[in-house]
Amino acid sequence: MLLVRVEAEVRPTEDVEKVKKAVLNLLDLDKVDVVDLGNTYKLIVGESKDITSLIKLHRLLRIERILDTARNLMFKSLVGGNTVVLKLHKQAAYVGKVSLVTHDDESPLGPITLTITSDKIREVIDWLAPKTSRGRPLWEAPIPKV
C-alpha cells in the first residue's frame, strides 16, 4: 500500500497554474485538484497510489546532490512508523529544483507539503535517498514493490 499526497497553498498573489506546475515539476500525480478555501486562497491537492509518481523526485535528489539531507529529513519526519512528511520550497520547484525546508517560513509563499504513506516506508526511503559515502550512493535500490 502506498499513498503519495501533496498540498500547496495558492495565495492571492499567485497564479494557480504556476503553483500546479511547481508541484508537477517534482511529481507525476494521478489527479490534481484545486480546492477553493475562500478569502481568495486556494489549495492544490494531488494524490497518487503509484510509486512511479516519485521518479522525478528520485532523479532530482541526485541531480541536486542532496541525498544525505533528504534521507535525514525523511527519517526525522517519520510519523507513526509508516508516513513521511516533507516540505519543499515552492519557488524552487517551479524552476524544476528540489529545495527541502524544515519550517514553513523558509518558503516565502508557503511550502509544498509532500506526504508519503506506505507499509514499506523504509524501503521507499532507501530507494529515494540511499546512504552515501562522499556524496555518492552506496547502493541503488530497485523501485520498491508497494
Secondary structure as the mmCIF struct_conf table of DSSP 4:
data_model
#
loop_
_struct_conf.conf_type_id
_struct_conf.id
_struct_conf.beg_label_comp_id
_struct_conf.beg_label_asym_id
_struct_conf.beg_label_seq_id
_struct_conf.end_label_comp_id
_struct_conf.end_label_asym_id
_struct_conf.end_label_seq_id
STRN STRN1 LEU A 2 VAL A 10
TURN_TY1_P TURN_TY1_P1 PRO A 12 THR A 13
BEND BEND1 GLU A 14 GLU A 14
HELX_RH_AL_P HELX_RH_AL_P1 VAL A 16 LEU A 26
BEND BEND2 ASP A 30 ASP A 30
STRN STRN2 LYS A 31 GLY A 38
TURN_TY1_P TURN_TY1_P2 ASN A 39 THR A 40
STRN STRN3 TYR A 41 SER A 48
BEND BEND3 LYS A 49 LYS A 49
HELX_RH_3T_P HELX_RH_3T_P1 ILE A 51 LEU A 54
HELX_RH_AL_P HELX_RH_AL_P2 ILE A 55 ILE A 63
TURN_TY1_P TURN_TY1_P3 GLU A 64 ARG A 65
HELX_RH_AL_P HELX_RH_AL_P3 LEU A 67 LYS A 76
TURN_TY1_P TURN_TY1_P4 SER A 77 SER A 77
STRN STRN4 LEU A 78 VAL A 79
TURN_TY1_P TURN_TY1_P5 GLY A 80 ASN A 82
STRN STRN5 THR A 83 LEU A 88
HELX_RH_AL_P HELX_RH_AL_P4 LYS A 90 TYR A 94
TURN_TY1_P TURN_TY1_P6 VAL A 95 GLY A 96
STRN STRN6 LEU A 100 VAL A 101
BEND BEND4 THR A 102 HIS A 103
HELX_RH_3T_P HELX_RH_3T_P2 ASP A 104 GLU A 106
BEND BEND5 SER A 107 SER A 107
TURN_TY1_P TURN_TY1_P7 PRO A 108 LEU A 109
HELX_LH_PP_P HELX_LH_PP_P1 PRO A 111 PRO A 111
STRN STRN7 ILE A 112 SER A 118
TURN_TY1_P TURN_TY1_P8 ASP A 119 LYS A 120
HELX_RH_AL_P HELX_RH_AL_P5 ILE A 121 LEU A 128
BEND BEND6 ALA A 129 ALA A 129
STRN STRN8 THR A 132 SER A 133
TURN_TY1_P TURN_TY1_P9 ARG A 134 GLY A 135
STRN STRN9 ARG A 136 PRO A 137
BEND BEND7 LEU A 138 LEU A 138
HELX_LH_PP_P HELX_LH_PP_P2 ALA A 141 PRO A 144
#
